[in-house]
Amino acid sequence: MSRKKVLLVPLDPVHDVGLKMIRRGLDDAGHETILLPPDIPVHEIVQEIVKQRADTVLVSRTLGYGVAELLANFVDLLDVVGVRSRINLGIGGMAIRPELAAELGFDAGFGPGTTVEEALAFVEGREYVEASQKIVKNKKEMAEGYSYSYRHEGIQAKLNLIVDMILNWAANKTSPGVQRAAIREELWDVNRWRNYESMTDFYNEYKLYCDDLGKNYYEKGILHPKTRRFTKEEIISSEEYVRRTQEVIKIPKLQHNRTKPLVFNQYGTGCPFMDIGHIKVSEAWGADGVVHFDPSWGARSEGFLDGFLTHQEDGTVITPANLNRIKRALEKSTLWQVRAHRGLNTPETIVLAGKIGADLTKINIAYGCLGAGTDPARMTVDGIWAIRYAAKYNLPFDVVTNEELCGVPAYKAFAGMLITTALGIRLGGKPILQPLFCKSPEVMVGGQMKDNYVEFNAAKIMALRQIIDAPIWPGAPVGFLTQTEDRVQSSASTAFHASLAAMLGVDAVTIASSDEAYSGGPISVPSKIDTLRAVGEGFRFFGQTPLASTPQMEVWRDTIVSGIDSVLAKIVERDDFVQSLYEGILGNREDGAYPGRNGKDTVTTI
Amino acid sequence: MNIRKTIGIAGTAKNTGKTTTTLSLLDYYYTKGVTIGLTSIGYDGETMDNVTGLPKPRLFVRKGLLIVTAEKCLQASSAKVKILENLGINTPLGKLVCAVVEREGLIVTAGPNQSHHLRTVRDLLFRYGAELIIVDGALGRIAPMIETDGFIMATGASYKLDSYQVARHAHYLAEICNYPQSAKDLLKDPAWVKLLDSRATVVWNSLGEILAEVDESLLNPEQLGSFYNHSSDVRGLYCPGLITTQCLQKLGEIPFSRGMTYIFSDPIKLIVGNDLKVTHDFLTTVQQEGSALGYKQMIPLMAITVNPFYPKYRYESGNYETAYIDKGQLLEEVTSIANVPVFDIVQDSCTNLAKIIFDTGK
């Protein structure tokens, strides 16, 4: 590499520190540098460039009123004098971007954050490859590397007894949800369906186990009143949108130097077309995975409809066609979670998600009963089958503990989570623990977050780690009840919670958009970008810094572990898991948990 | 038969309507079936202005348009294009590529930003069949217009809020570009044309003999010292490079005899970085004294477009907002003194402008 003569031109009277740093790097690399004094008239600089016969000219200037014109004129002068073509001309400064450099006629533009290496590459005429361009994202298997072995013998023993108890109780029981899942499993062939082949045998059998909503649809073609089919034009433009976006999309990485946590983002505007737009934005701003949200009535209905349907309220209806179109719009690297956790279609959701190609699902019997309104007996029977199908389709599932938001203390919610987890392990599944990182009623009353949000959330993770070696995915979303309608506050809070999760070494986080709790309608695209950017910045800020343990964390960790142990002991003593749910051992009315009534008396004995 | 042409669209400042002019010309020639090659010496088609943050007109292009832009711009474009060739020319936004639009849509252009690269691009676009090349300018940049067959200047409130000042400036520009003649017609003896091959600024006597020569570009009045010694014998001067306002003023002070012939390389070299009033006054004075003025290369100013829009800075919020001056008055004042055709491109259809700049032959 030949030695270059570099003229450094501080057009800015004040800000030439960047040039000085670059000068040092260039000197160290053996180049000849000449730093001009600041604030010389443009004509004189041009004369100097001609006189010095420099190879490279680096100008630093902060943008301000009229400065763009001044710089353009400077470049014009170099061009007219005939030296422009034989020099490398770069500009750096605040607010300088490559677009602006192109507009002003420079060969390169260096904004804040430019490295000396970047400037050196420019001077030496080497191609500088941005780190972000090297990233190739692959789907990650979250459960990989976990043994699912227990670290707490007492809890392990109790969980084993409870799992036996549940499996024995359910051995001779079924439900319409279980039946539909079996029919979907046996008679619904995704390839035949994709080829528009007749599936009469499936429909005839399936509708027998649906409620009126499903029956009306399959027999009379009547849709749910708040849904409609997409028009042909809408479908064409949706396909066109996906195609065009896929042509150009680039997938960045948010984790900086870490390999985890993966970052998940939720979608579910009601309109699958808009969802696809949201998903593409999430992907383009670095989300590793997306989570499908269906409407609340989806959990209360027996059976799924079909068709490419849009819903006029929150939540995107689960139909084979909706899932299929969303699946087709996803980038290869994007993990896709279809939630099955909480309603009358739980096992069938997993069969459908598995056949259409989801990567992850969500199941929690305790939360489905206590926070989401499904009858405990029904949820238990359906939950077991859901787990069996999740194992069959190799869908790892998170075990969410949203009952904490109702007011159930963490230790009780965790006891319920660990029971579903133990059941999952027994049935060959890959459960993922999903504690909440939230400002729950428990801490509002108990004062655990009076000073900070760090210690109690950290204690939760530490408690789970003391019990079992399993993947952990705080959610969903992190920072629940700490965010407000102020998008800046909301993004900052999300970023802090996600960063805390990263420092604790968890496997994934789900984050909300900055307007998620307050949008009063579909969340907006900018608000999705807000939190993805904020989280990326948080990960950048903390890098691989670990979180130090505090005495308070250890106290709360131990309280949670012993609390879990005592709840499990009560269930063992009661010797009936379903009754324990009805009776509030895993969360009672005082805690804000009410056993659900959807699907009551629908469990039948075979 | 129409003759292939390269037309530049320059602006006196940002937001004077370069992109709007480009858009209406693209539309017009598309309907006439003319194959257009488009490139930009700046960065066009962006959503927001890089300086003011105000929304800008997006560049909508149709099938068949040939375009030269930087690789990275294609990622930000919704039009689908097929890349025909990579030119290997570096820009801050990646290498330049020549492409043809296959599906209409929005596009962002950032092309060659040096004159000699524009030459390469121009030749390439002609080779791919362009009949007319449109070079979208960049804020206040005019140097690359040297490679065009003529240019349009977009001006307006964004340059100066006072429409009289806009008109004066347009007048100076038109006079500087269009008044001097082609140098060849001014030389007493056709053999003297070799004087114009000089890489130095030269003065000659009545026999066409070079009496003195100095640097190519005249940046500093001191460079002209040696011309004083010969002032009474000098009959002609040729400057192949840039000449600054200060040097032009100095040149006016040298007691050359009447009936001189002043030849400059091209109008661009009298415009860049200079006070146009001084340049204009110099040209007027020497002409009144009976001297002749010429350019080695003519680059006509073909038309002026005016735009009443300007970004108004708001001190209270530190950002810009959309504002306008009186558009009727602006058009009238510029038309009355500019001496070239003037159009309000937002208001008028561009048919008349298009006819002036290129005979479609169709």
Interface residues (C-beta under 8 A of the other chain):
Chain A: V42 H43 V46 Q47 V50 L63 Y65 A68 E69 A72 N73 V75 D76 L77 D79 V80 V81 G82 R84 S85 R97 P98 E99 L100 A101 A102 E103 L104 G105 F106 D107 A108 G109 R244 E247 V248 K250
Chain B: A13 K14 I41 G42 Y43 E46 N50 V51 A70 K72 Q75 S78 K80 N90 T91 P92 L93 A110 N113 Q114 S115 H116 H117 A138 L139 G140 R141 I142 A143 P144 I146 E216 S217 L219 N220 G241 L242 T244 I268 K269 V272 G273 Y313
